Amino acid sequence: MTAPLKTRFSFILIAGLGLAATAHAQANFVTSYVLQPSGNQTAISGGGTLTFPSINLNSSATASFIIYNSGSAAGVVNSVNVSGAAFRVSGLPLLPANLAPGSEIRFTVTFTPTARGASTGSLVVDLSGTRLNINLAGTAIGASLAYTMTLNGGNSVLSAGGTVTFPSTALGGTAQADIKVTNSGDANATVSGINVVGTGFRLTNVPPLPATLTPGGSLVFSLVFTPTTSGTATGTLIIDNASFNLTSVGLGSSLVYSSVVGSTSSVVQNSGTVVFPNTNVGGTSTISIVVNNTGNTAATISGIAVSGTGFTLRNLPTLPATLNPGATLQFNVAFTATSANSVTGVLQIDNFGINLRANGNPPPALTGVVFGSLPATIDPRQQPTVALAIKDPYPIDITGKLNLTFASDSFADDPAIQFATGGRSVNFTIPAGSVDAVFGSAKQVQLQTGTVAGMITMTPSFSVAAVDLTPSPAPVAKMAVPASAPQLTNVQLGARTATSIELLITGFSTPRAVSQLSLQFTPAQGATLQTASLFVNTDAPFSTWYQSQAGISYGSQFTASVTVNVNGDVNAVQSVSVTASNSRGESKPVTVNLR
């Protein structure tokens, strides 16, 4: 009986001891934190607040959170959760985790604010089924840049991405806005770069950069708009990472210059060049100049001029001319080629200049030259007509000159040999599409053959503008004035006395020589003459005459004065017949009556 009882007692005692241990051993969690990097360990319990120090935006502050089991039994950390956008935890062990007596778990709570001001959150820890709720708090400090503008005396707030609108401004004028950047935050701000892009926009009075703005501090600079073209202008103001759209309207005329060659229109810049099509010499090419006002105010064109050989203006409008917005003005510039060379000029439209360049093509050659019917030999003192033509019609007006030269057989010129129009050159034209030379208004021209033996030569020259078209060798027409016996044109009675008579004998001798004058006297009715004939040797006096300057100016013409002394009654002579002779023969007689 004793053994069973002893055994039962032992069982109960052990069971009792076991039950007693279970009732009195338990975990005891103690929580605390240490702010990094140099904070002290601070106890915190449920409902307490872990407050982080104030930090700059986008910086981080950390705290080590400690869970310590000071109890006599193990405990379980079931979960750790954090709320609040600025807070997060890291370094947690794999949960749930057993925490033996006298041991701890550490993890990190990080505060990283993205917005200025206070941030709150919570840290919830489940410890063996008991929720521990700890408040989280932190404050972010940082710079905050505000932008304002002063324009036309008014102030306005600017927002990044917004638009700055300048008033409409005349070309050459300016509009200015003063931009102020203020640090409205609670930490220093740095402005590193200020730039502007866009035609017509520029910065002035920009302070040295980078610039540090303390809280409440500011900097000011100016933004200037100076339009260079009419119409809408846009740009961008960039202050570090903030940008602002810029817009305005330039007021003014804007003239666009174009050249139209054939069907091709091209815009021409100031001091640009317009090239004319190659133009045949004597021909004309024309281009059109179009001026278009693409601006938003009226423009005035006061003067248009052209320089350069062969360039002329056509269809000019009345100046000054007003061009309203969208209106055009058009005129022509013509080039007439006068040579087969490159030619330059300048078209000036007020202060706008256009260089002009053109080339002349050589004209086609003449196919042949034909003189009208001219004798090979012609008598002196004649007035033949000369006609001139080309073999085939020519496409361009031809100008020319017919030149006359004379080669004397006696080495003395005859000024009387010339064209009826005067001189030894005469101009002519051959209209385009025809063949006949036109001298003034006639298709022929007369010339005088003079009184001196020699060769008359006529040589034409032809040109289109300044280009010589004369064939080589040059065509010529020749007429010979032969050496011949003297010709008497008149015999007159000169001075007369009771014992003498003077005969004035006029004529010419193409060889410029008269060797003898013969006088045949006819008696009056009922009278007799002892001497019926007289012969006068005239070589010496005529040689003297023909070699004198006065004689040369008269060609071979002469007037000889012969005085005949009469013994007896001078009235016994009825008439005198005169002939002149030289090596070529004797002239026909010319008679003068004395009664």
Residue pairs with C-beta under 8 A, 6 or more apart in sequence:
24 72
25 71
25 72
25 73
26 71
26 72
26 73
27 69
27 71
27 72
27 73
27 74
27 75
27 99
27 101
27 128
28 69
28 70
28 71
28 72
28 75
29 67
29 68
29 69
29 70
29 71
29 75
29 99
29 127
29 128
29 130
29 132
30 43
30 67
30 68
30 69
30 70
31 43
31 44
31 45
31 65
31 66
31 67
31 68
31 125
31 132
31 134
32 41
32 42
32 43
32 44
32 65
32 66
32 68
33 39
33 41
33 42
33 44
33 50
33 63
33 64
33 65
33 66
33 109
34 40
34 41
34 42
34 63
34 64
34 66
35 42
35 52
35 53
35 61
35 62
35 63
36 61
36 62
36 63
36 64
39 63
41 66
44 50
44 134
45 132
46 131
46 132
46 133
46 134
47 133
47 134
47 135
48 134
48 135
49 134
49 135
49 136
49 137
50 63
50 65
50 109
50 123
50 134
50 135
50 136
50 137
51 137
51 138
52 61
52 63
52 111
52 136
52 137
52 138
52 139
53 61
53 138
54 138
54 139
54 140
54 141
55 61
55 111
55 113
55 138
55 139
55 140
55 141
56 140
56 141
56 142
56 187
57 113
57 114
57 115
57 116
57 140
57 141
57 142
57 187
58 112
58 113
58 114
58 142
59 112
59 113
60 110
60 111
60 112
61 110
61 111
61 138
62 108
62 109
62 110
62 111
63 108
63 109
63 111
64 106
64 107
64 108
64 109
65 89
65 106
65 107
65 108
65 109
65 123
66 104
66 105
66 106
67 77
67 99
67 104
67 105
67 106
67 125
67 127
68 103
68 104
69 75
69 99
69 100
69 101
69 102
69 103
69 104
70 101
70 102
71 101
72 101
73 101
74 98
74 99
74 100
74 101
75 98
75 99
75 127
75 128
76 96
76 97
76 98
76 99
76 127
76 128
77 95
77 96
77 97
77 99
77 105
77 125
77 126
77 127
78 95
78 96
78 126
78 127
78 128
78 129
79 95
79 96
79 124
79 125
79 126
80 89
80 92
80 95
80 107
80 123
80 124
80 125
80 126
81 123
81 124
81 125
82 88
82 89
82 109
82 121
82 122
82 123
82 124
82 136
83 121
83 122
83 124
84 119
84 120
84 121
84 122
84 136
85 114
85 119
85 121
86 111
86 112
86 113
86 114
86 119
86 121
86 138
86 140
87 109
87 110
87 111
87 112
87 119
87 121
87 123
87 136
87 138
88 109
88 110
88 112
89 107
89 108
89 109
89 110
89 123
90 107
90 108
90 110
91 106
91 107
91 108
92 105
92 107
93 105
93 107
97 105
99 105
109 123
109 136
111 119
111 136
111 138
113 119
113 138
113 139
113 140
114 140
115 140
116 140
116 141
116 142
116 144
116 185
116 186
117 139
117 140
118 137
118 138
118 139
119 137
119 138
119 139
119 140
120 135
120 136
120 137
121 135
121 136
121 137
122 133
122 134
122 135
122 136
123 133
123 134
123 135
123 136
124 131
124 132
124 133
124 134
125 131
125 132
125 134
126 132
141 185
141 186
141 187
142 185
142 186
142 187
143 183
143 185
143 186
143 187
143 188
143 189
143 190
143 213
143 215
144 183
144 184
144 185
144 189
145 181
145 182
145 183
145 184
145 185
145 189
145 191
145 213
145 239
145 242
146 157
146 181
146 182
146 183
146 184
147 157
147 158
147 159
147 160
147 179
147 180
147 181
147 182
147 239
147 242
147 244
148 155
148 156
148 157
148 158
148 179
148 180
148 182
149 155
149 156
149 157
149 158
149 164
149 177
149 178
149 179
149 180
150 177
150 178
150 180
151 164
151 166
151 167
151 175
151 176
151 177
151 178
152 167
158 164
158 179
158 244
160 242
160 243
160 244
161 243
161 244
161 245
162 244
162 245
163 244
163 245
163 246
163 247
164 177
164 223
164 237
164 244
164 245
164 246
164 247
165 247
165 248
166 175
166 177
166 225
166 246
166 247
166 248
167 175
167 248
168 248
168 249
168 250
168 251
169 175
169 225
169 226
169 227
169 248
169 249
169 250
169 251
170 227
170 250
170 251
170 252
171 227
171 228
171 229
171 230
171 250
171 251
171 252
171 253
172 226
172 227
172 252
173 226
173 227
174 224
174 225
174 226
175 224
175 225
175 248
176 204
176 222
176 223
176 224
176 225
177 222
177 223
178 220
178 221
178 222
178 223
179 220
179 221
179 222
179 223
179 237
180 218
180 219
180 220
181 191
181 213
181 218
181 219
181 220
181 239
182 213
182 216
182 217
182 218
183 189
183 213
183 214
183 215
183 216
183 217
183 218
184 215
184 216
185 215
186 215
187 215
188 212
188 213
188 214
188 215
189 212
189 213
189 217
190 210
190 211
190 212
190 213
191 209
191 210
191 211
191 213
191 219
191 239
191 240
192 209
192 210
192 240
193 209
193 210
193 238
193 239
193 240
194 203
194 206
194 209
194 221
194 237
194 238
194 239
195 203
195 237
195 238
196 202
196 203
196 223
196 235
196 236
196 237
196 238
196 246
197 235
197 236
197 238
198 233
198 234
198 235
198 236
198 246
199 228
199 229
199 233
199 235
200 225
200 226
200 227
200 228
200 229
200 233
200 235
200 248
200 250
201 223
201 224
201 225
201 233
201 235
201 237
201 246
202 223
202 224
202 226
203 221
203 222
203 223
203 224
204 221
204 222
204 224
205 220
205 221
205 222
206 221
207 219
207 220
207 221
211 219
213 219
223 237
223 246
225 233
225 246
225 248
227 233
227 248
227 249
227 250
227 251
227 252
228 250
229 250
229 252
229 254
229 295
230 250
230 251
230 252
230 253
230 254
230 294
230 295
230 296
230 297
231 249
231 250
231 254
231 294
231 295
231 296
232 247
232 248
232 249
233 246
233 247
233 248
233 249
233 250
234 245
234 246
234 247
235 245
235 246
235 247
236 243
236 244
236 245
236 246
237 243
237 244
237 246
238 244
249 296
251 296
251 297
252 295
252 296
252 297
253 293
253 295
253 296
253 297
253 298
253 299
253 323
253 325
254 293
254 294
254 295
255 291
255 292
255 293
255 294
255 295
255 299
255 301
255 323
255 352
256 267
256 291
256 292
256 293
256 294
257 267
257 268
257 269
257 289
257 290
257 291
257 349
257 352
257 354
258 265
258 266
258 267
258 268
258 289
258 290
258 291
258 292
259 265
259 266
259 268
259 274
259 287
259 288
259 289
259 290
259 354
260 287
260 288
260 289
260 290
261 274
261 275
261 276
261 277
261 287
262 277
265 290
268 274
268 354
270 352
270 353
271 353
271 354
271 355
272 354
272 355
273 354
273 355
273 356
273 357
274 287
274 333
274 347
274 354
274 355
274 356
274 357
275 357
275 358
276 285
276 287
276 335
276 356
276 357
276 358
276 359
277 285
278 358
278 359
278 360
278 361
279 285
279 335
279 336
279 337
279 358
279 359
279 360
279 361
280 337
280 360
280 361
280 363
280 396
281 337
281 338
281 339
281 340
281 360
281 361
281 362
281 363
281 396
281 464
281 465
281 466
281 467
282 336
282 337
282 338
282 363
282 396
282 397
282 464
282 465
282 467
283 336
283 337
283 396
284 334
284 335
284 336
284 337
285 334
285 335
285 337
285 358
286 314
286 332
286 333
286 334
286 335
287 332
287 333
288 330
288 331
288 332
289 330
289 331
289 332
289 333
289 347
289 349
289 354
290 328
290 329
290 330
291 301
291 323
291 328
291 329
291 330
291 349
292 323
292 326
292 327
292 328
293 299
293 323
293 324
293 325
293 326
293 327
293 328
294 325
294 326
295 325
296 325
297 325
298 322
298 323
298 324
298 325
299 322
299 323
300 320
300 321
300 322
300 323
301 319
301 320
301 321
301 323
301 329
301 349
301 350
302 319
302 320
302 350
303 319
303 348
303 349
303 350
304 313
304 316
304 319
304 331
304 347
304 348
304 349
305 313
305 347
305 348
306 312
306 313
306 333
306 345
306 346
306 347
306 348
306 356
307 345
307 346
307 348
308 343
308 344
308 345
308 346
308 356
309 338
309 343
309 345
310 335
310 336
310 337
310 338
310 343
310 345
310 358
310 360
311 333
311 334
311 335
311 343
311 345
311 347
311 356
311 358
312 333
312 334
312 335
312 336
313 331
313 332
313 333
313 334
314 331
314 332
314 333
314 334
315 330
315 331
315 332
316 331
317 329
317 331
321 329
323 329
333 347
333 356
335 343
335 356
335 358
336 465
337 343
337 358
337 359
337 360
337 361
337 465
338 360
338 465
338 466
338 467
339 360
339 465
339 466
339 467
340 360
340 361
340 362
340 363
340 467
341 359
341 360
342 357
342 358
342 359
343 357
343 358
343 359
343 360
344 355
344 356
344 357
344 358
345 355
345 356
345 357
345 358
346 353
346 354
346 355
346 356
347 353
347 354
347 355
347 356
348 354
360 465
360 467
362 467
363 396
363 464
363 467
363 469
364 394
364 395
365 469
365 471
366 390
366 391
366 394
366 462
366 469
366 471
367 390
367 391
367 392
368 390
368 391
368 392
368 471
369 388
369 389
369 390
369 391
369 460
369 462
369 471
369 475
370 388
370 389
370 390
370 391
371 386
371 387
371 388
371 458
371 475
371 477
372 385
372 386
372 387
372 388
372 389
372 444
373 387
374 384
374 386
374 477
374 479
375 384
375 479
376 478
376 479
376 480
377 479
377 480
377 481
377 482
378 384
378 449
378 456
378 479
378 480
378 481
379 449
379 481
380 449
380 450
380 451
380 452
380 453
380 481
380 484
380 487
380 508
380 510
380 556
381 448
381 449
381 450
381 451
381 508
382 448
382 449
383 420
383 446
383 447
383 448
383 449
384 446
384 447
384 449
384 479
385 444
385 445
385 446
385 447
386 402
386 444
386 445
386 446
386 447
386 458
386 477
387 436
387 437
387 443
387 444
388 400
388 402
388 428
388 436
388 437
388 460
389 430
389 435
389 436
389 437
390 398
390 430
390 435
390 462
391 435
392 435
393 432
393 433
393 434
393 435
394 430
394 432
394 433
394 434
394 435
395 432
395 433
396 432
396 464
397 429
397 430
397 431
397 432
397 464
398 429
398 430
398 432
398 462
398 463
398 464
398 469
399 427
399 428
399 429
399 462
399 463
399 464
400 427
400 428
400 429
400 430
400 437
400 460
400 461
400 462
400 463
401 425
401 426
401 427
401 428
401 460
401 461
402 419
402 425
402 426
402 427
402 428
402 437
402 439
402 445
402 458
402 459
402 460
403 424
403 425
403 458
403 459
403 460
403 461
404 417
404 418
404 419
404 424
404 425
404 447
404 456
404 457
404 458
405 424
405 456
405 457
405 459
406 413
406 414
406 417
406 424
406 450
406 452
406 454
406 455
406 456
406 457
407 454
407 455
407 457
408 414
408 452
408 453
408 454
409 452
409 453
409 454
409 483
409 510
409 511
410 452
410 453
410 454
410 511
410 512
410 513
410 546
410 556
412 452
412 512
412 546
412 552
413 452
413 552
414 450
414 451
414 452
414 454
414 555
414 556
415 450
415 553
415 555
416 448
416 450
416 451
416 554
416 555
417 424
417 447
417 448
417 449
417 450
417 452
417 456
417 555
418 424
418 447
418 448
419 425
419 426
419 445
419 446
419 447
419 448
420 445
420 446
420 447
420 448
421 439
421 440
421 445
426 439
426 445
427 439
428 437
428 438
428 439
428 445
428 460
429 437
429 438
430 436
430 437
430 438
430 462
431 438
436 443
437 443
437 460
439 445
447 456
447 458
449 456
449 479
449 481
450 481
450 555
451 508
451 509
451 510
451 555
451 556
451 557
452 481
452 510
452 512
452 555
452 556
453 481
453 482
453 483
453 484
453 510
453 511
453 512
453 556
454 480
454 481
455 478
455 479
455 480
455 481
456 478
456 479
456 480
456 481
457 476
457 477
457 478
458 476
458 477
458 478
459 474
459 475
459 476
460 470
460 474
460 475
461 468
461 470
461 474
462 468
462 469
462 470
463 469
463 470
481 510
482 510
483 510
483 511
483 584
484 510
484 511
484 584
484 585
485 509
485 580
485 581
485 582
485 584
485 585
485 586
485 587
486 507
486 508
486 509
486 514
486 580
486 581
486 582
486 586
486 587
487 507
487 508
487 509
487 587
487 588
488 505
488 506
488 507
488 578
488 579
488 580
488 587
488 588
488 589
488 590
489 506
489 507
489 508
489 590
490 504
490 505
490 506
490 507
490 590
491 503
491 504
491 505
491 506
491 576
491 578
491 590
491 591
491 592
492 503
492 504
492 506
492 592
493 501
493 502
493 503
493 504
493 592
493 594
494 501
494 502
494 503
494 504
494 561
495 501
495 502
495 563
496 502
496 570
496 594
497 570
498 570
499 565
499 566
499 567
499 570
500 563
500 564
500 565
500 566
500 570
501 563
501 564
501 566
501 570
501 573
501 576
501 594
502 561
502 562
502 563
502 564
503 519
503 561
503 562
503 563
503 564
503 576
503 578
503 592
504 559
504 560
504 561
505 517
505 558
505 559
505 560
505 561
505 562
505 578
505 580
505 590
506 557
506 558
506 559
506 560
507 557
507 558
507 580
507 587
508 555
508 556
508 557
508 558
509 542
509 556
509 558
509 580
509 582
510 556
511 556
511 582
511 583
511 584
512 546
512 555
512 556
513 539
513 542
513 543
513 546
513 582
513 583
514 538
514 539
514 542
514 558
514 560
514 580
514 581
514 582
515 537
515 538
515 539
515 542
515 581
515 582
515 583
516 535
516 536
516 537
516 538
516 580
516 581
517 535
517 536
517 538
517 560
517 562
517 578
517 579
517 580
518 533
518 534
518 535
518 536
518 578
518 579
518 580
518 581
518 586
519 533
519 534
519 535
519 536
519 562
519 564
519 576
519 577
519 578
520 532
520 533
520 576
520 577
520 578
520 579
520 589
521 529
521 531
521 532
521 533
521 534
521 573
521 575
521 576
522 573
522 574
522 575
522 576
522 577
523 529
523 532
523 572
523 573
523 574
524 571
524 572
524 573
524 574
524 595
525 574
527 569
527 571
527 572
527 573
527 574
528 572
529 572
529 573
534 564
536 562
538 560
538 580
541 560
542 558
542 560
545 551
545 558
546 552
546 556
551 558
564 576
566 572
566 573
570 594
571 594
571 595
573 594
573 595
574 593
574 594
574 595
575 591
575 592
575 593
575 594
575 595
576 591
576 592
576 594
577 589
577 590
577 591
578 589
578 590
578 591
578 592
579 586
579 587
579 588
579 589
579 590
580 586
580 587
581 587
